[in-house]
Amino acid sequence: MRADQRRLVLLQMFNVLLMAVAAGVAVVGTDHAAAHYVAAQGGLPLPKAEGWLEPGLFGALVALAGGLGVLVLGIVAFRWMARGELYAPLFTALGWAVLWLPLTMALTLLYPAGQFTPFAATGVCGAGIVLSLAALGSKKPR
């Protein structure tokens, strides 16, 4: 396998990872939004979170909408990368940057008492941005 082919495969793996994380965030947002809807329809109280950041329904909707939006950016980046567009890694970097807030909300919904969930989301998204921009610095993948 040539070096440019290896680089293209690595870049596509970053795109698939972005789409997988975005899909997971959208699933968490959907689950919590549905829980709020069912509790509101049945008159049931929602369990209270014990953490200092309690996103509630707004956080679930942000996670759902942001996850779906980043999934679209990931698909665009994947397709453009397959066509050999030069600036396709910029869409991947943009996807990781936009994913930060929905990922933070999704992690806070999953672990309400975790005080380090925003730091974990920052680390994941920061690593994705750095790797995408590092891949942009070399030649056009064909």
C-alpha positions as CSV (number, residue, x, y, z in Angstrom):
1,M,0.0,0.0,0.0
2,R,1.3,3.4,-1.0
3,A,1.8,6.2,1.6
4,D,-1.0,8.3,0.1
5,Q,-3.4,5.4,0.1
6,R,-2.5,4.7,3.8
7,R,-3.1,8.4,4.6
8,L,-6.5,8.3,2.8
9,V,-7.6,5.2,4.8
10,L,-6.5,6.9,8.1
11,L,-8.4,10.1,7.2
12,Q,-11.5,8.0,6.4
13,M,-11.2,6.3,9.8
14,F,-11.3,9.7,11.4
15,N,-14.5,10.5,9.5
16,V,-16.1,7.2,10.5
17,L,-15.1,7.8,14.1
18,L,-16.7,11.3,14.0
19,M,-19.9,9.8,12.5
20,A,-20.0,7.1,15.2
21,V,-19.6,9.6,18.1
22,A,-22.2,11.9,16.5
23,A,-24.7,9.0,16.1
24,G,-24.1,8.0,19.8
25,V,-24.7,11.6,20.9
26,A,-27.9,11.7,18.8
27,V,-29.1,8.4,20.4
28,V,-28.5,9.7,23.9
29,G,-30.4,12.9,23.1
30,T,-33.3,11.0,21.6
31,D,-33.4,8.7,24.6
32,H,-33.5,11.5,27.2
33,A,-36.0,13.6,25.1
34,A,-38.3,10.7,24.9
35,A,-38.0,10.1,28.6
36,H,-39.0,13.7,29.2
37,Y,-41.9,13.4,26.8
38,V,-43.2,10.1,28.4
39,A,-42.9,11.5,31.9
40,A,-44.8,14.7,30.9
41,Q,-47.6,12.7,29.3
42,G,-47.9,10.3,32.2
43,G,-47.6,12.9,34.9
44,L,-44.5,11.1,36.3
45,P,-41.7,13.1,37.9
46,L,-38.3,13.0,36.3
47,P,-35.4,11.8,38.5
48,K,-33.4,14.8,39.7
49,A,-29.7,14.9,38.8
50,E,-27.2,15.4,41.5
51,G,-24.6,17.2,39.5
52,W,-23.9,20.9,39.4
53,L,-24.9,21.0,35.7
54,E,-28.4,19.7,35.1
55,P,-29.2,19.9,31.3
56,G,-32.7,18.5,31.4
57,L,-34.9,18.6,28.3
58,F,-32.8,21.5,26.7
59,G,-29.7,19.4,27.0
60,A,-31.4,16.4,25.4
61,L,-32.6,18.6,22.5
62,V,-29.1,20.1,22.0
63,A,-27.5,16.7,22.0
64,L,-30.1,15.4,19.5
65,A,-29.9,18.3,17.1
66,G,-26.2,18.7,17.4
67,G,-25.5,15.0,16.9
68,L,-27.7,14.9,13.8
69,G,-26.0,18.1,12.4
70,V,-22.5,16.7,13.0
71,L,-23.6,13.4,11.4
72,V,-24.4,15.4,8.3
73,L,-21.0,17.1,8.4
74,G,-19.3,13.7,8.8
75,I,-21.1,12.3,5.8
76,V,-20.1,15.3,3.7
77,A,-16.5,15.0,4.8
78,F,-16.5,11.2,4.1
79,R,-17.9,11.7,0.6
80,W,-15.6,14.6,-0.3
81,M,-12.6,12.7,1.0
82,A,-13.6,9.7,-1.2
83,R,-13.7,12.1,-4.2
84,G,-10.3,13.4,-3.3
85,E,-11.2,17.0,-2.4
86,L,-8.3,18.9,-0.9
87,Y,-10.2,20.6,1.9
88,A,-12.4,17.7,3.1
89,P,-10.5,17.4,6.4
90,L,-11.7,21.0,7.2
91,F,-15.2,19.6,7.3
92,T,-14.0,16.9,9.7
93,A,-12.4,19.5,11.9
94,L,-15.5,21.6,11.8
95,G,-17.6,18.6,12.8
96,W,-15.4,17.9,15.8
97,A,-15.6,21.6,16.8
98,V,-19.4,21.7,16.5
99,L,-19.7,18.3,18.3
100,W,-18.2,19.7,21.5
101,L,-21.4,21.2,23.0
102,P,-23.7,18.2,22.1
103,L,-21.1,15.8,23.4
104,T,-20.8,17.7,26.7
105,M,-24.6,17.6,27.1
106,A,-24.8,13.9,26.2
107,L,-22.0,13.0,28.7
108,T,-23.7,15.1,31.4
109,L,-27.0,13.4,30.7
110,L,-25.3,10.0,31.0
111,Y,-23.2,10.9,34.1
112,P,-25.0,13.7,35.9
113,A,-22.7,13.6,38.9
114,G,-19.5,13.6,36.8
115,Q,-17.7,16.9,37.2
116,F,-15.1,16.1,34.6
117,T,-17.5,15.3,31.7
118,P,-16.8,18.7,30.0
119,F,-13.1,18.1,30.2
120,A,-13.5,14.6,28.6
121,A,-15.6,16.2,25.8
122,T,-12.9,18.9,25.3
123,G,-10.2,16.2,25.1
124,V,-12.0,14.1,22.6
125,C,-13.0,17.0,20.3
126,G,-9.6,18.7,20.6
127,A,-7.8,15.5,19.6
128,G,-10.2,15.1,16.6
129,I,-9.5,18.7,15.5
130,V,-5.7,18.4,15.8
131,L,-5.7,15.1,13.9
132,S,-7.9,16.5,11.1
133,L,-5.8,19.7,10.7
134,A,-2.6,17.7,10.8
135,A,-3.9,15.6,7.9
136,L,-4.8,18.8,6.0
137,G,-1.2,19.9,5.9
138,S,0.0,17.3,3.4
139,K,-0.8,16.6,-0.3
140,K,-4.1,16.1,-1.9
141,P,-5.3,12.5,-1.5
142,R,-6.0,10.9,-4.8
